[in-house]
């Protein structure tokens, strides 16, 4: 089943069960997907799983940023709401890559490209991001690449 169909099915189930937090989060996600489809001038049903995951990642990032802003403003009630939505959205992301697996991918890229120390950040980061294809967020990958470069220097 395509991810977009799973999201729509989960929304219907949540509507029937009257799960307000889940309904709100899934409606916002569905609207973001619809806006993306309109922007790309394609029917929403034809979005690929990679595109859907990309939009889900954007929404997760928004929730994390909102949590930080609300926390600094002392709005703990809104932080809790964003945390619930974040948990709901994260269920639609593929499992995250473990740190050991990420380092293995970095070593593999270095071996494939026949790079030698001192490594250039861009020469390692770009191919690693392409190779992991959304299984880890950018900040995690950046930190892992920087740690690898520092360790091998």
C-alpha positions in Angstrom: 0.0 0.0 0.0 1.3 3.4 -0.9 2.1 5.7 2.0 -0.4 8.3 0.9 -3.2 5.8 0.9 -2.1 4.6 4.4 -2.3 8.2 5.7 -5.8 8.6 4.2 -7.0 5.3 5.7 -5.6 6.3 9.1 -7.4 9.6 8.9 -10.7 7.8 8.2 -10.1 5.4 11.2 -9.3 8.4 13.4 -12.4 10.2 12.3 -14.5 7.2 13.2 -12.8 6.8 16.6 -13.0 10.6 17.2 -9.3 10.9 18.1 -9.0 14.7 17.9 -5.2 15.0 18.2 -4.6 12.4 15.5 -7.3 13.9 13.3 -5.7 17.4 13.5 -2.2 16.1 12.8 -3.3 14.0 9.8 -5.4 16.7 8.3 -2.5 19.1 8.5 -0.3 16.5 6.8 -2.9 15.8 4.2 -3.2 19.5 3.4 0.6 19.8 3.1 0.6 16.8 0.7 -2.3 18.4 -1.3 -0.4 21.7 -1.5 2.7 19.9 -2.7 0.7 18.1 -5.4 -0.9 21.4 -6.5 2.5 22.9 -6.7 3.8 20.0 -8.8 0.6 20.0 -10.9 0.0 16.4 -10.3 -2.8 14.4 -8.7 -2.3 13.7 -5.0 -2.7 10.0 -5.6 0.3 9.9 -7.9 2.8 11.2 -5.3 5.6 8.7 -4.7 6.5 7.4 -1.3 9.7 9.4 -1.4 7.8 12.6 -2.0 5.4 11.8 0.8 8.3 11.0 3.2 9.9 14.3 2.2 6.7 16.2 3.1 6.4 14.3 6.4 10.0 15.2 7.2 9.2 18.9 6.6 6.2 18.7 8.9 8.2 16.9 11.6 10.8 19.7 11.3 8.1 22.3 11.7 6.8 20.6 14.9 10.3 20.5 16.4 10.9 24.2 15.6 7.5 25.1 17.1 8.3 23.1 20.2 11.4 25.1 20.7 9.6 28.4 20.1 6.8 27.5 22.5 9.2 26.3 25.1 11.1 29.5 25.0 7.8 31.4 25.3 6.7 29.4 28.3 3.8 27.8 26.5 4.1 24.2 27.8 0.6 23.4 26.8 1.4 24.0 23.2 4.7 22.1 23.5 2.7 19.1 24.7 0.3 19.4 21.7 3.2 19.7 19.2 4.9 16.7 20.9 1.8 14.5 20.4 1.6 15.6 16.7 5.3 14.9 16.3 4.8 11.4 17.6 1.9 10.8 15.2 3.9 12.1 12.2 7.0 10.1 13.0 5.1 6.9 12.5 5.0 7.6 8.7 8.8 7.9 8.5 11.0 5.0 7.6 13.1 3.6 10.5 16.1 5.8 11.3 19.6 4.6 10.4 21.6 3.6 13.4 24.9 5.4 14.1 27.0 2.3 13.2 25.1 1.9 9.9 25.6 5.6 9.1 29.3 5.3 9.7 29.5 2.2 7.5 27.8 4.2 4.7 30.3 7.0 5.2 33.2 4.5 5.0 31.7 3.0 1.9 31.4 6.4 0.2 35.0 7.2 1.0 36.1 3.8 -0.4 34.0 4.2 -3.6 35.3 7.7 -4.2 38.9 6.7 -3.4 39.2 9.7 -1.1 42.2 10.2 1.1 42.6 12.3 4.3 42.2 15.2 4.8 38.6 14.7 3.6 36.7 17.6 2.1 33.3 17.9 3.8 31.3 18.4 0.6 33.0 15.5 -1.2 31.8 13.1 1.6 28.5 14.7 2.6 26.8 14.9 -0.8 27.2 11.2 -1.8 26.3 10.1 1.7 23.0 12.0 1.6 22.2 10.5 -1.7 23.1 7.0 -0.6 21.0 7.0 2.6 18.0 8.5 0.8 16.1 10.0 3.7 16.8 7.3 6.3 18.4 9.9 8.6 17.9 13.6 8.9 20.4 16.1 7.7 21.7 17.3 11.1 22.5 13.7 12.1 24.3 13.0 8.9 26.2 16.3 9.1 27.3 15.5 12.7 28.4 12.0 11.7 30.4 13.2 8.6 32.1 15.9 10.7 32.9 13.3 13.4 34.3 10.9 10.8 36.5 13.7 9.2 37.7 14.9 12.6 38.5 11.3 13.7 40.5 10.6 10.5 42.4 13.9 10.5 
